[in-house]
Amino acid sequence: MVDKIKCKSADCTAMILPSTAESTGGVCMRCKRKADEADYEAYVRKNRRTVDPFEGITDPVEITKVRHEPRTYDPLITYLPHATPPADLYGALTEPQLSQLIKYVRDHLASSKRQAALGIAKELAAFTTADLAPMQHAFLANDEYHPGFLFRDASPDMARRLIDRLTSAIGDEHDKVKLGHTLEALAWASTDDVVSLFAQWRKDPPDWCSRLYIPPERYAHCAGWELDQSAKVRKLILGTCYPLLKTDGSADIGPAATCLELGASCQWCNGPLTRLFVFDLTNERLDFIAFRGRKLTIATCQDCSTFSDHLYMNVGPDGEASWHAGNQRPRDLPKDSGTGKGLPANQVRLSAKPRLLHHAVDWSLPTTCSQVGGMPSWIDDPMHDQCPECSKGFVFVAQLAVEDVEAWGEGIYYALMCPDCSITVVRYQQT
């Protein structure tokens, strides 16, 4: 039997074979790995260099292309981002420059640069009001319909072509995803033909509806609308959008306060209720919020709203908020709900300038998601569920990205309301 010897590391009690000690310098394999990792990290810190991939490039079109070029990971290289935020770059593009980028998408959608083309297409659709028709034809030619917002403002002719393609998607019984993507694209087109078709499906559901998780007309929620009782379009979003910007706490937050205590307890977990948003509707920047009152408070339990889709609150004209009698406690509510730390108050303020309604339509876009109005950045499926009083879909009011108010935070809180019944609800989604 071979006698083992102690590892040479002062804080290690491991015993190792002499042969191991000879190959490792007298330390155990665990200590050897730790030493090797420390040496490697020191080597990386010493030899890491910073590279500016935009050096010498001033053309915003070329800057955008470089932003989307694939880069092989190299621990010895740190790539600098461009000094101008992507949305600002797009906002400054001229019509000829927008046309250049749209042409780039068309030319490369089916090439090895497909991912770059798709990334630019999404940003064009979100950050600009450019005519996307040429790009939409390219996606149609490649039999691609996702993400649906690429078909925003589609022409009646494009909508009819999408409807024709739906027949193909219906015929493929094994491709539910393609069917869903086509319906979402149609929802974003939202032409008269599409609205009539959705109304027809609601009245007389076709056989292929059984392959869907939701009724086909519910795909309208993806584009922020629904059919009312008369089969007309009812908007589920507000017609203006203001971003919520990070603040250091020293500046006036303006007419939108966030994450304040309500002074009442959750009837499920007994934790404190939070006024996620408090809007001063006497301010002219918020006159697009359709609510009968001087102040709108959207309150919730931060913990319980992450587990329940039905935590409703009544809201009064002067900002009073109270528990709704129709709330139903979720069965899977954890026993420790209500013990978590609430989000810090007033870490964001209302911007002085509005932005496009669809600016943050995709949560993965290179922009901030916290906002009032506009299209929500749904991480999962849209959640414009029905009001418990009138059964109409809730209207999206605002959203708060946790990363904007708390270090290392994740997920988004979505605030919605029924303006007719003065009922609010808060949803939460995360990756």
N, C-alpha and C positions, 0 to 999 in steps of 0.2 A: 504493500500500500504506500502511495506517494504522499508525503506530508505536504499540506498546503501552507502557503505563507500569506501574511496579511497584505492587503493593498496599501501602497505607499501614500495614498491620499490621506491627509490628516483627519478629514471628517468622514472617512469611509471605514467600515468594519468588515468589509467583504474579505473572504479567504479565497485565494486563487492558486491554481497549479503553477509550479515553477516554470513549466513550458510557456504558460500564458504570460507570466511575469517577464520572461525573456523576450517575448515578441512585443510587449506593450510598454516596456520600460518600468515594470514593477507595479503597474496599476491594473485594476480590474477592467473588463470590457466596458462597463457602464461609465466609469471615470474616463476611460480612453475616448469614448464617443463624445462625452461632454467637452473634453479638452480639444478634440478635433473640431467640434462645432464652434467653440470659442475662437479657435485659430482661424476658421473659415470666415466667421463674422468679422473678425479683426481685419482679415485680408480684404473683404468686401468694402468695409468702411474706408480703408486706406486707398483702395484702387477705384472706388466708384467715381464715375464722372457724370456730369450733367450735360445733356444734349438738348439743344433747341432745334426741333425739326422744322421750325418755321423761319429760321435765320435766312435773311435775304429775300423772303417771300412777302410781297405786299398785296398781291391780287387776292381779294376775298374768295374768289372761286377756287383758286389753287390752295388757299389756306384750308378751305372746307374739304377739299379732296385729301390733303395731307392729314387732316384730323381723322379721317376714316381709313387711312392706310393701315393694314394689319401690321403689328409689330411683334416680333419674336421676343419673348421674355428674356431679359438678360439682367441678372442681379447687379451687374457692374455699371448699368446705365440707368440714369433717372431722366425721363423725358419731361421737358417743361411744357405745360399747357400754353395755349395762345393767350395773350394778355386780354383779349376781348372776348367776353362771353359769347358762345355760339348764337344765342338768340339775337344779340345785338349785331353780330355779323350779318345774319340773314335780314335783319331790319334795315340795313344800309345798302342792300343789293339793289342795283338798277334792273330794269326790265330785261336788258340784254344779258346781264349776269345771271338772272334767274333762269332765263332760257338756256344758258350754257349748262347750268346744273341739271335742269330737266332733261336736256339732251344726254348728259352723262349718265343719268339714271336709265334712260331708254337704251343707250348703247351697251350698258354693262349689266343689265338685270339678269341676263342669261349667260354671263361670262364668269371667269374666275374672280372678278371683282364684285360679285353679286352682293355680298354682305355690305360692302361700302356703298353700293348703289341703293340698297334697301335703307341703310341708315340715313343717307341724304334725303331719300324720298320721304321718310317719316318727318324729318326736320322741316322740309319744304311744306309739308301738309300742315304742320303745327305752328311754325313760326312765321309763315307768310300768308298772304291772301292771293298768291299766284294762281293762275289758271292751270289746274293740274290735268287737263284733258289729254295732252300728249303723253303724260306719264301714265294715266289711267289706261290708255290704249295699250301701252307696253305691258302693263300688269295683266290686262285681259288676254293679250296675245300669249302670255306665258302661263295662263290659267292659274293666276294667283289673285287672291282677294283679301289677303290679311297683311297688315291690320286694316280694318274696315274704314278708318278715317281717311285713308288714302283716296277714297271715293267721295269725299265731301264735295258738295256743290256740283255733283255730276249732272250732265245735261240729260234731258229726256231721252235722247238717243242712246247715251251710255247706259242709262237705267234700263231701257228696253233690252239692250244687249246683255246686261247682267241677268235680267229675267230669263232670257233665252238660255244663258249658261246654267241657270238654276235647274233646268230640265236635265242637263247632264249630271249635275250633282245629285239630283233625286234618283237618277237611274243607277248610280253607284251605291248599292245598298251597304257596302262595307266601309264607306268613307263618310262617317258622320261629321268629322271635322270640316271637311270641305263644304258640306251642306251648311253648317253653322257659319263658316266664314263668308259664304255667298250671301246668306241672309243678313249678316251684319253689314256687308258692303251695300246691300240694297237699302238697309235702314239709313245709312249715311247719305245715300242718294236722295231719298225721301221726296221723289217727284210725285206728281198726282197719280201716275200709274202704280207706283210702289204703295202709296197710301191706300189706293183702291184694292190692290192685291192683298195687303195685310188685313183690310176690313173683310174681304171675301173669305180669307182663311179663318178669321175669328168667327164668322157666321157659320161657315161650313168647313170644318177642319179636314184637310186631305189625309189620305191614308198614311203618307210618309211622316206625319207629325209624331207618330209613335216612336220614331227614331231620334227625336229631339228630347232634351231635358226640360225644355220650356216650350209653351205654345209659340208658333212662328212669329205672331205679331208682337210678342214680348221682346224680340230682337230690336225693336224700335228704341228700347231703353238704352242700348249701346250708343245711340246717337242723340240721346237726350230728349225723346218725345214719346208719346203714347197716343192711342186712339181714344177719343172720348166716346160718350154714349151715342153720339150722332155720327161716329166714324170719321170725325175731323181730327186734325193734329192738335194735340195739347202739349205745349212745351213743358219739359221737366227741368229746365235750366233757366237761369236769369240772363237777361240780354246784355249784361255788362260784366267785365271781369277786372278786378284789382288784385295784384299780388300782395301778399303779406311779407314784409321784409324784416330780416333780423335786426334787432336793435340792442344797444349796449345798456339799455335801461335809463339812460340819461335824457333821452329825447321824449317829447310828448308823443304818446302812442296814437293820438288822434281818435276817431270815432269808432274804433274797433278794439275792444279789450278782450283778452283771452285768459282762460284758465284761472278764474277767480272762484273762491268758495261761495257756495250758495247760502250756507247757513242752515242747511237741513240735511237729514240723513237718508241714505238709500234704504228703502223698505225691504230689500232683499238681504243685503250684507251689513247694513247698519254703518257703512262707511260714509264719509262726507260726499255730498253731491257737489258737482263742479259746474260753474257757468263756463262752458267751453268757449262760447262766444257771447259778447254783449255788444250790440250795435246801436249806436246813437243815430236814429233814422231822421233826426232833424238836420243832419249834415247832408249837404247836396250831393256828395260823392256816393251816398248810399240810397239815393232816391229811387234806384232801380229795384230795390227790394220791396216786393209787393206784400206789405203787412199793414194792417190797420192799427197803428199805434206810433208812439214817439220813440219807443225803445223795444228792441227784439232781443230776448235772452234765449239762448239754446243751451239747456242744461242737461247733465247726464251723470251717471256714476262711471268714472273712468274705468274701473275694474269690470263691473257687470256688463257694460256696453260692449266689451270685447267678447263676451260669451252669448249675448242675446241680441236678436234682431228686432225685439219688440219692447224696448225700454222707452216708453213714450212719456212726454212731459206736456202739460198744459202751459200756455204762455198768455199773459195778459198784455194790454196796450201800453202799460208803463214798465214793462220788463219783468213783471212778476212771473215766476215759474213754479209749477207744482206737479206732484206725482199724478200720473194718469191712472184712473181707476181700472182701465183695461189691461194693465201690465200683467204679464204672466211670467212667474219665476222659471228660469230654465232648469231642466233636470240636472244638467251636468255642471252647475255652478260650483266652483271649488270652495272648500270650507274656509280657506284663508282669504277669500275675496273681501275687499274693503280694508285690507291691512297694508296695501302698497302705498308708496309715496306718490303724491299727486304731481302733475307737471308744473314747473315754475310759471308764475304769472307774467303776462305782458312781455314776452321775449320777442314778439313781432309787432309790427305796426303797419297800418294801411298805407300803401304806396300813394303818392300824389298823382301817378299816371296809370291809366288803365292799360291792359294788354289784350291781345286777341282772345276770343272766347275759347278757342281750342289750343291755346298756348301750351297747356300742361295736360293734354288729353291722354298722354302715355306717361306713366310714372317713371319710366326708364329714360326719358328724354333728358338731355343735359341742361336742366333748368330747375328752378325751385317749384315746389308743388303747393305750398301754403298759399291760399287765395280766398277771395270772396267773389262769388259768382262764377260764371264761365262753365266749362265742361269739367266734370270731376275726373281725377286721375285714378280710376278704379284699378286696384292691384289684382283683384279677382273679378268675379262677375258683377255687373251693375246691381245696385240694391235700392231701386226706386219702388219699394214695396208699397202696398196699399194702406191708406189712412184707415185706422180702425173705426172711424165715424162715417166717412163718406165713400170709402173704397177707391178714391182717386189715388194716383201715384204721388208719392212725396216729391216735392220740388227741391232740387239741390241748392243749398245756400252758400256753404263755405266748407273748406277743408283745412286741416292743420296737420302738416307733416311733423312727426315727433322729432325727427333729426334737426328741425329748425328751432326747437325750444329746449332740447336736452341732449347733452353730449352722448354719442353712441346710441341715440334713440333710433327706433325703426317703426315703420308702419304709419298709417294715415287715419285720422279721425275725420269722418264725413258728417256734416251737419245738414239735415233736411227738414222741411216743414210742409204742412198742409196749410196754405194761406186761408182757405175757406173755413177750416175748423180750428185754427190756432193751436195746432198740435205739432210738436217737434219730435225728432228722433235722431239719434247719433249712431252711426255705424263705425266699425273699425276693421281694417284689413291690413295684413302684413305679408311679406314674402315667406 
